[in-house]
Amino acid sequence: MGIASSLGKLRATVQAIPAYSKLLEQGSEAGAAAQEAEHAALEARAMWLGAMVEAAYIVAQADGSVSEAESGEIVEGLVQLTDGSVEADEVVDMLERVAGAVEEEGAKARFAEIASIIEDTELRDAVYLVACAVAWKGGGIGEKQGLCLRALKDAFGYAEGKHQALLAKAR
């Protein structure tokens, strides 16, 4: 008789041992907890990335439209910013989704939503820096992009000094 066959015959006996059953349950619970933690981490990443993409899009479209070249630069820039951990297709998909939301709700409402989603100060700073970098494209910030950044500043509750410091860092 082979090992597999011998172990198969012991299955019912071993499974009847309370400590064995408890270990199996703990293993299942630990596996479920790990899956939940991984799911939560992926969801948090998607929320943060979505906020970053949306802030970049809103600032880029402050002048009335986002050209294909600007969209391409946002995609390329975010892929580089994340060292390739975010793929271009993911950013493109997000850009397409946020465009509709911004058109429907407006920039201020979307900034308020971003602020309600991203509560961590450091993550907010990262989103703000990306928005500032988009505003600086071409070497200067136009009036409409400047007003747009101020709307994000207000949504995040930033003081003028913090706004200016982050604006300078993004340059």
C-alpha positions as CSV (number, residue, x, y, z in Angstrom):
1,M,0.0,0.0,0.0
2,G,1.3,3.4,-0.9
3,I,1.7,6.5,1.3
4,A,-1.2,8.3,-0.3
5,S,-3.5,5.3,0.3
6,S,-2.3,5.0,3.9
7,L,-2.9,8.7,4.6
8,G,-6.3,8.5,2.9
9,K,-7.4,5.8,5.3
10,L,-6.3,8.0,8.3
11,R,-8.2,11.0,7.0
12,A,-11.4,10.5,9.1
13,T,-9.3,9.6,12.2
14,V,-7.0,12.6,12.0
15,Q,-9.9,15.0,11.1
16,A,-11.7,13.9,14.3
17,I,-8.8,15.2,16.4
18,P,-10.0,18.6,17.8
19,A,-6.6,20.2,17.7
20,Y,-6.2,19.3,14.0
21,S,-9.6,20.7,13.1
22,K,-8.7,23.9,15.0
23,L,-5.5,24.3,13.1
24,L,-7.3,23.8,9.8
25,E,-9.9,26.4,10.8
26,Q,-7.2,28.9,11.9
27,G,-5.4,28.3,8.6
28,S,-8.6,29.0,6.7
29,E,-9.3,32.1,8.8
30,A,-5.8,33.3,8.3
31,G,-6.1,32.8,4.6
32,A,-9.4,34.6,4.5
33,A,-7.9,37.5,6.5
34,A,-4.9,37.7,4.2
35,Q,-7.2,37.8,1.2
36,E,-9.3,40.5,2.8
37,A,-6.2,42.5,3.6
38,E,-4.9,42.1,0.0
39,H,-8.3,43.1,-1.3
40,A,-8.4,46.2,1.0
41,A,-4.9,47.2,-0.1
42,L,-5.8,46.9,-3.8
43,E,-8.9,48.9,-3.2
44,A,-7.0,51.6,-1.4
45,R,-4.4,51.7,-4.2
46,A,-7.2,52.0,-6.8
47,M,-8.8,54.8,-4.9
48,W,-5.6,56.7,-4.5
49,L,-4.6,56.2,-8.1
50,G,-8.0,57.2,-9.2
51,A,-7.8,60.4,-7.2
52,M,-4.4,61.2,-8.6
53,V,-5.6,60.6,-12.2
54,E,-8.7,62.6,-11.6
55,A,-6.9,65.6,-10.1
56,A,-4.4,65.5,-13.0
57,Y,-7.3,65.4,-15.5
58,I,-9.2,68.2,-13.9
59,V,-6.2,70.5,-13.9
60,A,-5.4,69.6,-17.5
61,Q,-8.9,70.3,-18.7
62,A,-9.2,73.6,-16.8
63,D,-8.5,75.5,-20.0
64,G,-11.5,73.8,-21.7
65,S,-10.2,70.5,-23.0
66,V,-7.6,67.7,-22.7
67,S,-5.8,67.0,-25.9
68,E,-4.6,63.5,-26.8
69,A,-1.1,64.7,-26.3
70,E,-1.9,65.9,-22.7
71,S,-3.7,62.6,-22.0
72,G,-0.6,60.7,-23.3
73,E,1.6,62.8,-21.1
74,I,-0.5,62.2,-18.0
75,V,-0.5,58.4,-18.7
76,E,3.3,58.3,-19.4
77,G,4.0,60.5,-16.3
78,L,1.9,58.4,-13.9
79,V,3.5,55.2,-15.2
80,Q,6.9,56.7,-14.6
81,L,5.9,58.1,-11.3
82,T,4.9,54.7,-10.1
83,D,8.0,53.0,-11.5
84,G,5.8,51.0,-13.8
85,S,3.8,49.4,-11.1
86,V,0.8,51.0,-12.7
87,E,0.3,50.1,-16.3
88,A,-0.6,52.6,-19.0
89,D,-3.9,50.8,-19.8
90,E,-5.0,51.2,-16.2
91,V,-4.4,55.0,-16.3
92,V,-6.1,55.3,-19.7
93,D,-9.2,53.5,-18.4
94,M,-9.3,55.8,-15.4
95,L,-8.9,58.9,-17.5
96,E,-11.9,57.8,-19.6
97,R,-14.0,57.2,-16.4
98,V,-13.1,60.4,-14.7
99,A,-13.8,62.5,-17.8
100,G,-17.5,61.7,-17.5
101,A,-17.7,62.3,-13.8
102,V,-16.0,65.7,-14.1
103,E,-18.3,66.7,-17.0
104,E,-21.4,65.6,-15.0
105,E,-20.5,66.9,-11.5
106,G,-17.9,69.7,-12.1
107,A,-14.4,70.1,-10.8
108,K,-15.3,71.5,-7.3
109,A,-17.6,68.5,-6.6
110,R,-15.0,66.1,-7.8
111,F,-12.3,67.7,-5.7
112,A,-14.6,67.4,-2.6
113,E,-15.1,63.8,-3.4
114,I,-11.3,63.3,-3.7
115,A,-10.8,65.0,-0.4
116,S,-13.4,62.7,1.2
117,I,-11.7,59.6,-0.2
118,I,-8.1,60.5,0.4
119,E,-7.8,61.5,4.1
120,D,-4.2,60.7,4.7
121,T,-2.1,63.9,4.6
122,E,0.9,62.4,2.8
123,L,-1.3,60.8,0.1
124,R,-3.1,64.1,-0.3
125,D,0.2,65.8,-0.8
126,A,1.1,63.3,-3.5
127,V,-2.2,64.0,-5.3
128,Y,-1.6,67.7,-4.9
129,L,1.9,67.5,-6.2
130,V,0.7,65.6,-9.3
131,A,-2.0,68.2,-9.9
132,C,0.6,71.0,-9.5
133,A,3.0,69.3,-12.0
134,V,0.2,69.1,-14.6
135,A,-0.5,72.8,-14.0
136,W,3.2,73.7,-14.5
137,K,3.2,72.0,-18.0
138,G,4.9,74.3,-20.5
139,G,6.8,76.2,-17.8
140,G,3.9,78.3,-16.4
141,I,0.6,78.0,-14.7
142,G,-2.3,79.7,-16.6
143,E,-5.0,81.5,-14.8
144,K,-7.6,78.7,-15.2
145,Q,-5.1,76.1,-13.9
146,G,-4.3,78.3,-11.0
147,L,-7.9,78.7,-10.0
148,C,-8.4,75.0,-10.4
149,L,-5.4,74.3,-8.1
150,R,-6.9,76.7,-5.6
151,A,-10.2,74.8,-5.7
152,L,-8.2,71.6,-4.8
153,K,-6.3,73.5,-2.1
154,D,-9.6,74.5,-0.6
155,A,-11.1,71.0,-0.8
156,F,-8.0,69.6,1.0
157,G,-8.1,72.5,3.6
158,Y,-4.6,73.6,2.8
159,A,-3.3,76.9,4.1
160,E,-1.8,79.3,1.5
161,G,1.8,78.5,2.8
162,K,1.3,74.8,2.2
163,H,-0.2,75.4,-1.3
164,Q,2.8,77.6,-2.2
165,A,5.4,75.1,-0.8
166,L,3.8,72.2,-2.8
167,L,3.5,74.3,-5.9
168,A,7.2,75.1,-5.6
169,K,8.2,71.4,-5.1
170,A,6.2,70.5,-8.2
171,R,8.0,73.0,-10.4
